[in-house]
Structures are given as C-alpha cells and as structure tokens.
Amino acid sequence: MADLDNLKDTKDYHLDVPARNEPFFLKGAGALDWGMQNRLARIFNPRSGRTVMLAIDHGYFLGPTSGLERIDVNIVPLLPYADALMLTRGILRTTIPPSFGRGIVLRASGGPSIRKELSNELIAVDIEDGLRLNVAAMAIQVYIGGEYETQTVNNMTRMVDMANRYGIPTLGVTAVGKDMVRDAQYFRLATRICAELGAQFVKTYYVPNGFETVTASCPVPIVMAGGKKLPELEALTMAFRAVNEGAAGVDMGRNIFQSAAPAAMIQAVQKVVHELMKPEHAYELYQELAQATRDRAGV
C-alpha cells in the first residue's frame, strides 16, 4: 500500500513557463507516432539531423565480396564510428554484438543473386522477425524502370503497411540495374514514388547535376548511397556535396570497408556529414588517422 504519511504539497507548477512540445527534427516526420520517431532518432543524430550509416548488406546477392569476407574481423571494429548499420538478419544474429545500441536497418527484400535479374526481388523477412531483432527500420529495394518494377513497388508498400502497425520506419532503396539511367530526373521520380507510397526515408545515389532538386522534391529524408569504390578524397567530396545539397546523411559501404584504412575513413566521413568539414581537411584527417594506425601496427 502506498505510504500516505508526510505527503508534501505540490508547488513546482512553473506557471510562468509555457508548455513545451518540441517538433521532431527530421523532415516529414512530425506527424509520426512516438515509437517511429524514436526509432528514426536511433538512425539520425538529433544534434545534426544527419546520419552515417554503414552498409554491409552486400552479401545477400554478392556473397563474401572484398572487405566483407570476415565481418567479425573487418566490420565489428568499425561499429563505434557508425550511427546506424544496414545489414541482413543472418549477419546481425551471427556476428554483431548485442551491445551495439545504435540503429539497425534490416535488409528485408531479396531473392536473386548477381547471376540473375536483380529486380526480381520479394519480401524476404517477416515484420515479426524485425520486432524480435529490435530494429530501427526495414529496408526494401525498389527498381523503378526495372523489369520487375511493379513487384518491387508492391514489396515496399506491403512492408510499409506491416511496419506501420508496429511503429517501424521503412527505408525505400532506389536500386538501379545495369542498364538503367542515373540522372536527376530518374532519381526525382524514384525517390518521390517511394515517399508517396509511404517510405519514411529514402536511400538514393548522388548525381553531380541536379541532386538538390532530388532532395527538394522528396518530402522525406534522403540518405545518399555510397555506390562503387572511389578514391578517398573523391568519396569525401561526394558526401560533402550531398549533405550540402540536402541529403540527411550517407549510407556508405564499399567506400569505407574497401578503403585502405576503414576506421580512418569512417571517422573522416563522420566529420564531413555531421560537422560539414571540408573534404580536403577530412582527407588530411583520414591520412593522419591511417598513419597512426600503421604506427601502432609497426608498419
């Protein structure tokens, strides 16, 4: 029974302070439920409003590609520097320490390997497994203009419906096939379709001409895909341009884990994305950190 003796009179009503309810910091997310906003805040840093996601889901169609041969050796040491991790449930369960407390973006579509038509994907993960894994978002690839465009769009809309029931955001990933165009007009179309059909944020590629029109015309946050491996300075420059042209961060894989110094690279990307450090200064930081690593290893 509650102790009812010696109760103090209430007094701290702060009558001179208006009631506060701060708006959520992410574009297009102000009307989302608390749980969904909370999950998005695991992915996006509330101070900068941006994210550095580390993408390591390539194995679901490529197998053990370069840099991902041993997740435990090559990737786990990078986790302290990632705002969020994009990966498959198999790698999450077998290799990622449960003490990782930041956002998990779970690859939820799949099917064909690199040897087949990539757009022929289906939903490959049940929403209840996402709940069991306590993920921050479910990721579905959409092939606008691909052979199986309608199927992949349907995959995403079904996932949005399922995930909305449990307050889990859906990431729409704008995939491009081998022969599909990559320009601002295409990405305006692809990202807008994902947002219109319910994705709470969208991952897409950077284009040097007109990327700001892609981010401006999409009503939800856009995260830039890292794409193919570039020289470190070029990758840092691309990230800098993307966030300055409206991206809410980056989701980099090969440009980090295939770097000569992955830990140095992801820290340099963090500086670019969250502090808007100029690419040339971030590259100098990368070189300093890489040299320090070599010195510790006695190389």
N, C-alpha and C positions, 0 to 999 in steps of 0.2 A: 504494500500500500504506500502511496506517496506520502512523504513527510510534510505535513501541513503546518508544522510549528515554525515560528520565526520567519514567516514569509515577508519579504521586503516589498514595499510599494514600488510599482514601476514608475520610472521617471524619465528615461532617456528616449523620448519620442522625437527629438530633433525637429521640433515644429518649424524651425526656420530653414530646414533643408528640404527642397523639393524631392519627391520620389524619383529615383533613377532607374532606368532600364536601358542599358547601353545597346545600341544596334550591333548586330553581328558584323564582323569586319569583312566578310567575303562577298564579292559581287553576286547578286541574285539569290543570296541565301537567307535574307532577312525573314522570310515567312516560313522557313523550315522549322520542324519540331526541334526541341532542345537536344534530344539524343542525336539527331542527324548533325546539328551544328557542332555538338561536342565531338563527334567522330571527325568532322572536317577540321576541327581545331587540332586534332592529332596529326593531321597531314600538313596543314598550312600553319606556319608560325604566326601567332596572333600579333606579334610586335611588328613584323614586316609585311604580313599578309601574303607571304610567298613561301614556296617550298622547294627543297632539293630532294626529290625522290630518286632512289637508287633502283634502277630496273634490272632485275636478274631473272626475268621470266622467259628468256630466250630459249631455254632448253625444251620447252613444251612443243616446239616444232623443229628446232635446230639440233637438239641433243647437246652434248657437252662441248659447246663452242669455245673458242680461245678465250681464256680468262675465267671461264666457268667450269673448268674441269673438276676443281675441288672447291665447293662453296665454303666448306669449313676452313680451308686454308686461305683462300683468296678474298672471300667476301665478309666473313664474320668480323675480321679486324676493322672493316670499314664502317660497321654499324654505328659506332658512336658519332660519326660525322653525317649521318643521313637523317633527314626529317621524317622520311617515310620509306618504306620498302615495298616494291612491286614484285611479286613472285607467285609461284604456284603453291598449292597446298601441300604437295609432296615435299618440296624443299623446306617449306615452313615447318612441317611436322618433324622432319628427319634431322634438320641441320641448324635452324635458327634458335638461339637460346630464348626460352620463355621470359627471361628478364628484359628482353627488348620491349621497351614501353612506349615506343612511338607508333606512328600509323602503319598498319598493314593494309596494302591494296592488293586484293587477291585476284589473280588471273582466273576468270570464270568462264571464258569461252575457249574452244579448242576443237581439234578433230584432225585435220590433215597435217602431214609433215611437209617439209620443204620440197619433197619429191612429188607432191600432188598440188592441186589447185587450192591455194591458201584461203580463198574466200569461202570455201565450203565448210564453215565453222558452225558449231552448235553450242548451246549452253552445256558446259562440262562440269559444273559444280552446283550442287543444290544450295539454296539460300540457308538452309538449316546448318550446313557444314560451315558456312561463313559465320553464323552465330556461335557455333561451337569454338571456332578459332578466334572469336572476338575481334574480327577485322574492322577496319575503319571504312573500307569501301570495297565494292566488287567492280571488276574491270571487264568490259565486253568490247571486243573489236568489231568495228563496223566498216564494211567495204562499200563505200558509195562509188558507183560506177563499175563495181566488180561483177563477176558472173553470178554470184550468189548474194547480190546486194539486198534484195527483199528479205532473204532468210536471215542475214546478219542484223538488219534493222529490227526484225521481229525478235531476234535473240535479245537485243538491248531493251526493247520495250517490255518484254516479258520479265527481264531481270529488274527493270525499274519498278514494275508492279509488285514483284515479290519483295524486293528490298525495301520499298516504301512502307510495307506493312510492319517492318521491324526497325525503322529509323536508320537504315544503312544507305549511304550515298552510292550512286552508280557512276563510274567513270566510263564515258564513251571514248573509245580509242579509234581515231580516224586512220585506218590502215590504207596503205596504197600497194597495189600489186606491181608486178614487174613492168607492165606496160601502161600504167595509169599516170596521168599528168600530175605534176606537182607545181601548182601556182596558186596565187592568192584567190582567184576566182573559184578554183576547186575547193580550197580549204574553207572559204566562206560558206560554200554550200554544205560541205560535210560537217563542219562544226555546228552550223545552225540547225541542221537536221537533228543531230544528237541532242542539242539543247531543247529544241522544240518538242521532242518526244520524251523529255523528262530527265536526261542525264544531269546530275548536279554539278559535274565539272567534266572537261573535255581535254583529251591529250591529242596534240597535233604537231605537225612538223613546221619548222621555221622556213620562211621564204624571204629572200632579201628584198623583194619588191612587193610592197603592199601588205606586209604582215600586220601592220597596225589596223588595217581595215578588217582583218580576220578577227582580231581581239575585240575591236569596237563593235562589230556586228553580232558577236556572240554574247548572250545575256548571262552566261555563267563563266566562272574562271577557266582560262585556258592554260594548260601546262605544256611547255614545249618538249617534244620528243627529241632525244639526243641524236638518233639516227646513226649513220655509219661513223666509223672511227676517223677522226680528224687530228691533225697536229694540235697539240695542247693549246697553243695561242689562238688558233682558229676556233676551237671549241669554246674557249672562254669568251672570245669575241662574239660568237653566235649567241651564247647565253646572255651576255650583256645587252646585245641588241634586242633580243626577245623580250626581256623584262622591261627595258626602256620603251618598247613598243606595245606594252600592255599585257604581256604574259604574267601569270601569277606563279611563276617558277618554272622549273625544268624537271624532266624525268630522264636522267641520263643513265646509260648502261655501258655500252662499249667505249665511250669517251672517258669513262672512269676506270672500269676494270681491265680494259686493254691498254691503259696508259702505262708508261714505263714506271711510274710511281703512283699507284692508285690512291693511296691515302693522302698524298700531297695534292693530287688533282681534285679530289672531292672537297678538300678544305679550301682550295682556291675557288672552286665553283660556289661554295657557301658564301665566300666574301663577295663575289660578283652578284649573286642573287639577293642576299639579304642586306648588304651594305652598299651595293652599286659601285663596288670597287672597279676602277678602270681595268680593262683586260690586260694591258701591259704591266700594270702593277700586280695584278693577280698572277700573271705568268712569272714575275720575279719571285713572288711568294712561293709558287709551285717549285721553282728551281731551288730556292733556299730549303724548303722542306724536304725535297727529294735528296738534296746533298746531305742534309742532316741524317736522313735515313741510311744513306750509303756509309756515312761516317760511323754510325752506330754498328753497322754490319761489318765494318772494317774493309769495305770495298774501295 
